[in-house]
Amino acid sequence: MELMADNSIAILTAAPEQTRNRDIHYPYRQDSDLFYLTGFPEPEAVLVLVPGREHGECLIFCRDRNIEREIWDGYRAGPEGACEKYGADDAFPIDDIDEILPGLLEGRDRVYYAMGKDLTFDRHLMDWVNTIRGRARAGATPPGEFVDLDHLLHELRLFKSAAELKIMREAGKISTRAHCRAMQICKPGMYEYQLQAEIEHEFAMAGARFPAYGSIVGSGENGCILHYVENSAKLKDGDLVLIDAGCELQHYAADITRTFPVNGKYSAEQKAIYDVVLEAQLAGIKACAKDNHWDEPHQVTVQVITEGLRELGLLDGELNELIETKAYRYFYMHRAGHWLGMDVHDVGDYKIDDEWRLLEKGMVMTVEPGIYISPDNKDVHKRWRGIGIRIEDDVLVTAKGPEVLTSDAPKATADIEALMSENTPKNS
């Protein structure tokens, strides 16, 4: 509210419930922006911030208590609970919003609102504004302007507090244990979905009931599909398996990728490609330093990967020219990372005034270079085809240098092979 203009109002809506099929819904997850400001977990809710309002600046509209519905669907906070448990200054039943919110909008110089995020609520909001406009002859004053709320709010979310980082470190630890479990239990003849089950079991047993995104378990050629989620193939002796999976803990995401041999031993070709990716990832992490610009870790990984592909004979030409022409993109087609927080691809601008922004203390990002050699790539020797490798960690920018939040999952080939040889997963 300190960032808002005088005589302004901000409005945020809860995420809608999503139908899975017929009358069954997916497990509900609150909108990240509303949860960030309130912790309020229920659907059918609206947060209104009115700086300077005499009778309370933070208002929540929510579902009223209803004993019959609570028997079927679970307990509700109700307006009283919104104040007592979630810190609202005042709260009202959501059914009363048509009577109350137009009065709060009337005469405001500025409305902060994320237009286009909730089309149904957009229409309600415009109806209220038009109603106020229709009473202009009677002295009613409609809001002066609408301003996108995301710019202010997402900049706040980009910088993680100590409390947020405590959760993210724990999410990282849970997720690294899950990856270690997958490495130790993996063997030829298993199915990708069985590794997924082991990983997500580890999440849930530690209190992280849901993955932060659809877990990717891609073995063999499936590792060359960046967002592979079918997870149905049988693991074959001699193949690699790429696992990109992280838990969500108290609405905060972890995001880790490890690539390891199904039989516990890298082949010469697999190790050669893997070592290039690991060198690129370590260099990218080192570049996640305060006052470096956002693009620097990516450019560092491009340099290392292009040079490595060239030394292995997978690219031919002068290094700078290969980078200039982006020849590496045939093998490395994505960026090195993204912001991380309440959303796995978290909010926050990457550029300011069309320039890459500088990294600052409290930002969290992933570093995840990869090399993917298509099984259909006839330009390379067949011994390289079908190898897909990505290595990803979560990195906090600090005043003293980068802190890897997910360092407990081994990533050197010797360390992975040693862990897999133990073949005795530890209980969480």
Beta strands, then each sheet from edge to edge (+ up, - down):
strand 1: 8-13
strand 2: 19-21
strand 3: 24-25
strand 4: 46-49
strand 5: 58-62
strand 6: 90-93
strand 7: 110-112
strand 8: 145-147
strand 9: 210-211
strand 10: 216-219
strand 11: 240-245
strand 12: 247-249
strand 13: 252-253
strand 14: 256-261
strand 15: 351-352
strand 16: 355-356
strand 17: 364-367
strand 18: 370-372
strand 19: 388-390
strand 20: 393-398
strand 21: 401-404
sheet 1: 6+ 5+ 4- 1+ 7+ 8+
sheet 2: 2+ 3-
sheet 3: 9+ 12- 13+
sheet 4: 10+ 11- 14+
sheet 5: 15+ 16-
sheet 6: 17+ 20- 21+
sheet 7: 18+ 19-
end
